[in-house]
Amino acid sequence: MRIHLSRPDITEAEIDAVTEVLRSPDLSLGPKLPEFEAAFAKYIGTNYAVAVNSGTSALFLCMLAAGIGEGDEVITTPFTFIATANTIMMAGARPVFVDIDPETLNMALAKIEAAITGKTKAILPVEVFGNPADFDKICQIAEKHKLTVIEDSCEALGSALNGKKVGTFGKMSTFAFYPNKQITTGEGGMILTDDEELADICVSLRNQGRARGSTWLSHERLGYNYRLSDINCALGIVQLSRIEEIKANRKKVAQYYQQMLAGDDRLIVPAESQGCDVSWFVFVVRLAENYSRQQRDNILQAVRAREIQVSNYFPPVHLQPFIAEQFGCSEGDFPVTESVSERTIALPFYNNLKEDEVAIVCEALKQALDETRL
Ligand SMILES: *Cc1c(COP(=O)(O)O)cnc(C)c1O
């Protein structure tokens, strides 16, 4: 590949920080863990942060801490990464999908209340692609119906809505640090909350059910090993310290794309919604409504043939075979999600993508569009 879909941005400072841990005796549960958690909580503006080994683990522990289990329903979006729905199912609950808004690509506000039943325990909204539009309103609906909001902020580190940072809307929120996210720890995740009791439960669940401060071989609940090593935490501390620089670089890359693709009516180019400060996760354009899924797939192929990595974020979650089968979902259930999913093209996007590389990608995309007969 000439141009990759995503690339981590690791400087000598990260390498030095990791090396320092490797020269120490504290590879896990050492000083870097609380340091990373404190820095993260401070950046987002919550009282507590609990680091875990992935964003998926973070979401799953939120479900357990919120008491979600067998017989419960959790409302979420079908236009997301699979982990959002999987973690509801891992807790034994049922994901209840709500179709998306074609502009924000987040859950359509008008459709949320109709999905609430006597079994609904929580709403799990996602700031998809980093866009926090309408989050305050989702929280109002949850409050009205006394539902817990667990915020899947795994794509939105650094985004804000009307000056309020993403990760502060839910009772609990989660972030993820896989190498394609805004910051990486290799693998990793974070749970944020203002609630001390929920934070303590998560600390216990991630560490074999040990209570905070208890002895090594006393276990007060069924727990897991979802710890994040100090090696990962050291990497995270340096990455987080660079978040403003990272956010600015990504905004710049997004602007190159917006400028170079402007005015092409074959494409819907993403822009920041009103009141939103988007920390760009990916740059996903959509083909106009008159393109089919087959034509989109042909365009993906044509761009890949030029050694440029592109992807189809996201296929609808409700149509993943194991979910469709278990919950009886089928094509046509969520028409906006399905229509959007058929026409997305995720373009290469990372901190250090250069303007001339963005130009190469845009030229390849336009060439592929020119070659596509409608
Ligand atoms: C990345 C991501 C996660 C968590 O992913 P991990 O790979 O487990 O860290 C969860 N939800 C969404 C929406 C994501 O994009």
The ligand as a MOL file (V3000), in Angstrom:
LIG
                    3D

  0  0  0     0  0            999 V3000
M  V30 BEGIN CTAB
M  V30 COUNTS 15 15 0 0 0
M  V30 BEGIN ATOM
M  V30 1 C -12.9170 1.4060 18.7800 0
M  V30 2 C -14.2760 1.3020 19.2930 0
M  V30 3 C -14.6030 0.5580 20.4500 0
M  V30 4 C -13.5960 -0.2260 21.2560 0
M  V30 5 O -12.6790 -0.8950 20.5430 0
M  V30 6 P -11.4570 -1.7470 21.1210 0
M  V30 7 O -10.8440 -2.2520 19.8650 0
M  V30 8 O -12.0200 -2.8260 21.9700 0
M  V30 9 O -10.5580 -0.8670 21.9070 0
M  V30 10 C -15.9000 0.5960 20.8920 0
M  V30 11 N -16.8470 1.2890 20.2580 0
M  V30 12 C -16.5850 2.0100 19.1470 0
M  V30 13 C -17.6920 2.7830 18.5220 0
M  V30 14 C -15.3010 2.0200 18.6120 0
M  V30 15 O -15.0540 2.7140 17.4930 0
M  V30 END ATOM
M  V30 BEGIN BOND
M  V30 1 1 1 2
M  V30 2 1 2 3
M  V30 3 2 2 14
M  V30 4 1 3 4
M  V30 5 2 3 10
M  V30 6 1 4 5
M  V30 7 1 5 6
M  V30 8 2 6 7
M  V30 9 1 6 8
M  V30 10 1 6 9
M  V30 11 1 10 11
M  V30 12 2 11 12
M  V30 13 1 12 13
M  V30 14 1 12 14
M  V30 15 1 14 15
M  V30 END BOND
M  V30 END CTAB
M  END
